[in-house]
Structures are given as C-alpha cells and as structure tokens.
Amino acid sequence: MAVDDATTESVGCGIEQVGRWAEVLDHVECALAGHSSVVVDGSDRLTAWVADRLAERLLGAGRACVRLTQSRRTASWTPTNDTIAVADGSGWRYHASIGWDVVIWLRTQPAEGAPTDYRGDDADIVIDLHDPGWPVIRHIATRLSEPNSWYISESRAFFAARAASWDTKFGSDQPAYAAAVAEAAIPEGGIVIDVGCGTGRALDPLRRAVGWSGQVIGIDLTPQMLMAARHQARDTYGTLIVGDARRLPIADSAAHAVFAAGLISHLPDAKLGMQELARITRPRGRLVLFHPSGRAALAARHGRALRPDEPLAETPLRSIAERTGWTVLRYDDSPSRFLAVAERT
C-alpha cells in the first residue's frame, strides 16, 4: 500500500504503521462484500486519503469501482449493482438523492474547545484515528461482518498501543477503583475475577476485599496490558491470564465475584458478554460493572452522543441483566463515575 506525500506525515510510513493500515483495510474490504455504495466521512484530510486507498483495494481485488470525489458532487451518478461507488466527505454522505449502503466514520481527536461532532453515531463502520498512524476499527455493524472476524485484532491493536502510558494517563483513578470495590461488598475468602483487568488497577483493592485466604485472577485480551499489570499481580499475589471476555478460560460457577471496569462498552454484544460473566459466577455471586468516569463524561470524551438505548443505560442494563441471569442491586451513573452492582440469580 503506497502512502502519498500529502499524508505521509499524518499516517506515518513505518512497517508497523503500514501493516496496521493494511489490516484495517482488509477488514473493511471484507465488510463491503455485496454492497454497491460506500461513503467515507470524517473531519480532516485523511477522509479522501482513506477513500482513495479503499478504492485501490477494491480495484485490486477485481471489483468494478468508481471513485466519487468532492469535486464530482455536481456530476450525475446512478448506483449500479455491478459497480461499487466510493465517495468521501459529508457532502456526499448527505447527498439528497443517494442512500448509501455503508457509511464509514473516521473518528479523530476533537480540537480543544471545538464542539463535539456526533456524525459517527449512526455509521456502519467506525475507525478510530486519534493516532493517524495507528488506526483501529471500533465498530462494524453486524449486518456487514461478524465480530469474530475483527474484534480480537482490533481490540488488541487499540489497547496494545496504550498499555505503556495507561497508568501515567489514568493513574489518578486508583482511589475510585478502591471505593467501588469497597462498596460492592465482595465476600472475604472468595474467588474474584477481574475481567478486562488492563494494567491491574483493581487487583490491590480486590485483594484487600477477599483477604489473603481468597484468590484474585486478572484476565485481559491484550498481552501488553498484562505485561504492564505484572507488578500489581506480584504485589497482590494475583494470577494473570490472557483471555477473551466472550469465551473465558474459567469453569462454570467458579467465581464468587466478577469485577469488570469499562468492559461491557468494548464488547460487540453486551448480552452475550453478560451471559458469559454469569456462566462463571456462582449463585448469589456479585458482578461489579465500573468506570471511573460517568457515561456522559465518557461519551463526550469520545466525541459521541449519549443514547438512552446503550447497554449501560439503566433500563437496557436492567433488561439485559434479567435476561442473562442477573439482578441489578445498585445503579449509579454520576458525572464522576459509573457503578452497577448485580447479583447472580
């Protein structure tokens, strides 16, 4: 994949960066199978660049493709079943006469003081470009692609790039973790599993909750995160395991409590995730869902609107919990944190 001069500085041209872009475009190309029109929308010059690369990919794969640039918006174009059209920009996206099969949103870091842009909320594919040299797919609609085809590679790419600086950036959240664990009433002497443990910020308060007669296990999908968590595990005699939260390497009904910080919002299917957490938890066991920022603050940070139908909104969460074997005992979505405590039925 060639990187043109105009965007070399933005996207980087090292082997790892080129490989990361190639992997993202592989996933997108597969998701476009059977579709005849796609528009790439975003807020900077990479929008056209990504559309160009995508069109090149499709042509290279032998698919008839027409590239609709910003300058062609006044030209006539009629969708056809045997030719895929690739356009870029909001001008094409909101073109009155076109209903796009697939909308791709390139999510970038908003400029300080700039209004939040919510154009990604209804996109079929969302690509995170906070670091233009390290793109990561954050969402593909299930009608386009099964999560199993992209979830692991993209989740690992997202967190691996952040593992080394995670505690430096978010280290001040540690007291909030300790408070959440203390309020959850995790039983002493039990087995507690931190699913999506990241750099291990919950391991110390979880050890204090279960005491030295209990067992603390941290599971994360990203090896780099677990490397960063090693000192926490060493200090707390915790066990670290690489594992997918959707298929945990834990026996049925093994845990007295499960702690999950920021996990549910990263899973492609919240219901299946809650089912798996229920599978490993014994009856009357506890589930603690936590984030050191409230939902509204987190949505604003990510440049998206807060929707009432999101899995962690109170009504949907209580419904999902009931259908997956949980009863929500406590729900707190304040500006400073999110905390929901549920009991295994």
C-alpha positions, 0 to 999 in steps of 0.5 A: 500500500503506497502512502502519498506525500500529502499524508505521509506525515499524518499516517506515518510510513513505518512497517508497523504503521503500514501493516496496521493500515493494511489490516484495517483495510482488509477488514473493511474490504471484507465488510463491503462484500455485496454492497454497491455504495460506500461513503467515507466521512470524517473531519480532516484530510485523511477522509479522501486519503482513506477513500482513495486507498479503499478504492485501490483495494477494491480495484485490486481485488477485481471489483468494478469501482468508481471513485466519487470525489468532492469535486464530482458532487455536481456530476450525475451518478446512478448506483449500479449493482455491478459497480461499487461507488466510493465517495468521501466527505459529508457532502456526499454522505448527505447527498439528497438523492443517494442512500448509501449502503455503508457509511464509514466514520473516521473518528479523530481527536476533537480540537480543544474547545471545538464542539463535539461532532456526533456524525459517527453515531449512526455509521456502519463502520467506525475507525478510530484515528486519534493516532493517524498512524495507528488506526483501529476499527471500533465498530462494524455493524453486524449486518456487514461482518461478524465480530469474530472476524475483527474484534480480537485484532482490533481490540488488541491493536487499540489497547496494545498501543496504550498499555505503556502510558495507561497508568501515567494517563489514568493513574489518578483513578486508583482511589475510585477503583478502591471505593467501588470495590469497597462498596460492592461488598465482595465476600472475604475468602472468595474467588474474584475475577477481574475481567478486562483487568488492563494494567491491574488497577483493581487487583490491590483493592480486590485483594484487600476485599477477599483477604489473603485466604481468597484468590484474585485472577486478572484476565485481559485480551491484550498481552501488553496490558498484562505485561504492564499489570505484572507488578500489581499481580506480584504485589497482590499475589494475583494470577494473570491470564490472557483471555477473551471476555466472550469465551473465558478460560474459567469453569462454570460457577467458579467465581464468587465475584466478577469485577469488570471496569469499562468492559461491557462498552468494548464488547460487540454484544453486551448480552452475550458478554453478560451471559458469559460473566454469569456462566462463571459466577456462582449463585448469589455471586456479585458482578461489579460493572465500573468506570471511573468516569460517568457515561456522559463524561465518557461519551463526550470524551469520545466525541459521541452522543449519549443514547438512552438505548446503550447497554449501560443505560439503566433500563437496557442494563436492567433488561439485559441483566434479567435476561442473562441471569442477573439482578441489578442491586445498585445503579449509579451513573454520576458525572464522576463515575459509573457503578452497577452492582448485580447479583447472580440469580 
